[in-house]
Amino acid sequence: MNTCLNYLHGKQKIQYIWDYYKLPAIICLIFLYIISYTVYGHFTRKETLLYAGLVNVSASEPFTDELSYGFLDFLDADSSKKELRLYTGLYLTDTPDDPNHEYTYASRIKTVASIDDEKLDVVLMNKEAFDAFSQNGYLCNIEELLRELDPETMAECKPYVAANTVILEDNADDIMLDRSLSYQAVTDEFPMGLLVSQKGLFKRAGFDGDVYLGVIKNSPRMDMAAEYIKYLYTGK
């Protein structure tokens, strides 16, 4: 190559070097981009303190900011390094002829996947969604949670505790094979939620209808879920 370069000048030499080193140069640039992107992502990635979801509940942008950034202010957390991940637009229903069937199915898949990945800690929902989460066994005993982690908040929230039913076992699969069978189920009932629309942040926002809070029982962030309940009810 050096011999050839001796006979080339100006643009010809530049063109020759480019043609000779083009592929290695492109590979090096791609490699440097990947390294730079990875390093940038590592140093700018925020720590998620809590994953929350609005299910069958619509909220304005200012109120969703209160539900997310307001909690960070409550904790005195740095919003450039910490975050509350709030899922919005989730919609669940068991109505067979619901016109939003495809959207409901997508929401259900996203919700179940988030629970399986331990990326959903707290759900804020209407009664229909509260029943669905309860029956499927997704929610923990809210009284036991608060009594253990924050007895003071438990005493304040006691009037708003809501019990619901979990289906431990049923014959739904058998009925699909034999329609002549009658539905039977083994159930249990315990306090799974809090009615958050009658006090604190939701009441001040003037929400119509009941809004329930539940904590997903496989959440690895129970301490933070208790702090979030305290924030919603007291804001202090």
Number of C-alpha atoms within 10 A of each C-alpha: 8 6 7 9 13 9 9 13 11 7 9 12 15 13 14 16 13 12 10 12 11 13 11 10 12 11 11 12 12 12 12 12 12 12 12 12 11 11 11 11 11 10 9 10 12 15 13 12 15 25 22 24 20 22 23 19 19 15 14 9 9 8 15 16 13 16 21 18 20 17 22 19 12 14 14 9 14 12 13 10 12 16 20 19 18 18 16 15 14 20 21 24 16 11 9 7 7 11 9 12 16 10 15 17 14 13 18 16 11 14 20 14 13 14 16 12 11 16 21 26 24 26 24 22 27 19 14 14 23 25 15 17 22 24 18 12 16 18 25 19 17 24 21 14 18 23 14 12 16 16 14 11 18 22 12 12 20 12 10 16 18 18 16 17 19 22 14 12 11 13 13 15 9 13 14 10 9 10 10 9 12 10 12 11 12 10 12 13 13 16 18 29 26 23 21 23 23 18 14 16 19 19 15 10 13 10 15 9 10 14 25 23 26 28 27 27 20 17 23 14 18 19 15 18 24 21 18 22 23 22 20 21 19 14 13 9
